[in-house]
Each structure stands twice: as C-alpha cells, then as structure tokens.
C-alpha cells in the first residue's frame, strides 16, 4: 500500500498523517471532506465497501477537517484517472488534492 508507516488505528478506523518522507505521493483522490470525524468514518465505510480497501481518513492540518482519501499517487494524471474510475464505480463525487496537508 502507498500509505506511510505513520498510519495508525484510532477508534477502529485508519487515520493518516503523512510525513515529509512520503513526498513521492503528491496527489490524493479525496472522496469527501468533513468537519465531523463520524461523517468521515461513514464515508470511509462506503468507499471501502465499494472495493477501495486502501482508503483512509486523513486529518487535514490546515483546517482540522477529515478527508477520506481513496488513494495517493505520484502524478496528477494518475490521480485524475483514479478519480474518474472511482466516481464511475461509486457515484460519489471526488476531487484531486496535492500536498501538503
């Protein structure tokens, strides 16, 4: 998985904090950003149930919000392709965000 060693479980759900040494993954496909962790966990369950098992919640340090990341990739074009595939399969809107968080 493209997740860093700093991922950990909190409350049974994966929470990600990406370290600066994870710079090879510059683009993230986000399937929702929430002020409530509970809402982020609900979206995470939907995304994982749709077959995106590596999805995780990322706490955004710039806002305190929680984003559901479908995947993290090393190019904008790869992230855009994943976004399109994700939206087609799930009917959930997503967007591409680049680092930093």
C-alpha positions as CSV (number, residue, x, y, z in Angstrom):
1,X,0.0,0.0,0.0
2,X,1.1,3.6,-0.6
3,X,0.3,4.5,3.0
4,X,3.2,5.5,5.3
5,X,4.3,3.8,8.4
6,X,2.8,6.6,10.4
7,X,-0.7,5.4,9.7
8,X,-2.4,4.2,12.8
9,X,-5.7,3.0,14.0
10,X,-7.9,5.2,16.2
11,X,-11.4,4.1,17.1
12,X,-11.1,1.2,14.7
13,X,-10.7,3.4,11.6
14,X,-7.5,4.2,9.8
15,X,-6.2,7.7,10.3
16,X,-3.3,9.0,8.2
17,X,-0.7,11.6,8.9
18,X,1.7,11.8,6.1
19,X,5.3,12.5,6.9
20,X,7.6,14.7,4.8
21,X,9.4,11.5,3.6
22,X,6.2,10.5,1.8
23,X,6.8,13.1,-0.8
24,X,6.7,10.6,-3.7
25,X,2.9,10.6,-3.3
26,X,2.0,14.1,-4.2
27,X,-1.6,13.8,-5.3
28,X,-4.6,12.4,-3.4
29,X,-8.0,11.5,-4.6
30,X,-10.4,12.8,-1.9
31,X,-14.0,11.4,-1.7
32,X,-15.2,14.0,0.8
33,X,-14.0,16.4,3.5
34,X,-15.9,16.5,6.8
35,X,-15.8,18.6,9.9
36,X,-17.1,15.6,11.8
37,X,-15.0,12.5,12.2
38,X,-18.2,10.4,12.5
39,X,-19.3,11.6,9.0
40,X,-15.8,10.8,7.6
41,X,-16.0,7.3,9.1
42,X,-19.4,6.8,7.4
43,X,-17.9,7.9,4.0
44,X,-14.9,5.7,4.6
45,X,-17.1,2.6,5.1
46,X,-19.0,3.4,1.9
47,X,-15.7,3.8,-0.1
48,X,-14.2,0.6,1.4
49,X,-17.5,-1.3,0.7
50,X,-17.2,-0.2,-2.9
51,X,-13.9,-2.1,-3.2
52,X,-11.4,0.6,-2.3
53,X,-9.9,-1.2,0.7
54,X,-6.8,1.1,1.0
55,X,-9.0,4.2,1.5
56,X,-8.2,6.1,4.7
57,X,-9.1,9.2,6.7
58,X,-6.6,12.0,6.7
59,X,-6.8,14.8,9.2
60,X,-6.1,18.0,7.3
61,X,-3.7,20.0,9.4
62,X,-4.6,23.2,7.6
63,X,-8.2,23.1,8.7
64,X,-8.8,20.4,11.3
65,X,-11.2,18.7,8.9
66,X,-11.2,15.0,8.0
67,X,-10.7,13.9,4.4
68,X,-11.4,10.5,3.0
69,X,-8.6,9.6,0.7
70,X,-9.3,6.9,-1.9
71,X,-5.6,6.8,-3.0
72,X,-2.4,8.7,-3.2
73,X,-0.4,8.8,-6.4
74,X,2.8,10.2,-7.8
75,X,1.2,12.1,-10.7
76,X,-1.8,14.3,-11.3
77,X,-2.8,12.3,-14.4
78,X,-2.8,9.0,-12.4
79,X,-4.8,10.7,-9.7
80,X,-7.3,12.1,-12.3
81,X,-7.7,8.6,-13.8
82,X,-8.4,7.1,-10.3
83,X,-10.9,9.9,-9.6
84,X,-12.8,9.2,-12.8
85,X,-12.8,5.4,-12.1
86,X,-13.9,6.0,-8.5
87,X,-16.7,8.3,-9.5
88,X,-17.9,5.9,-12.2
89,X,-18.0,2.9,-9.9
90,X,-19.4,4.7,-6.8
91,X,-21.4,7.7,-8.0
92,X,-19.6,9.6,-5.2
93,X,-18.1,13.0,-6.2
94,X,-14.3,13.2,-5.6
95,X,-11.5,15.7,-6.2
96,X,-7.7,15.6,-6.5
97,X,-5.7,17.4,-3.9
98,X,-2.0,17.8,-3.9
99,X,0.2,18.0,-0.8
100,X,0.8,19.5,1.7
101,X,-1.9,18.7,4.2
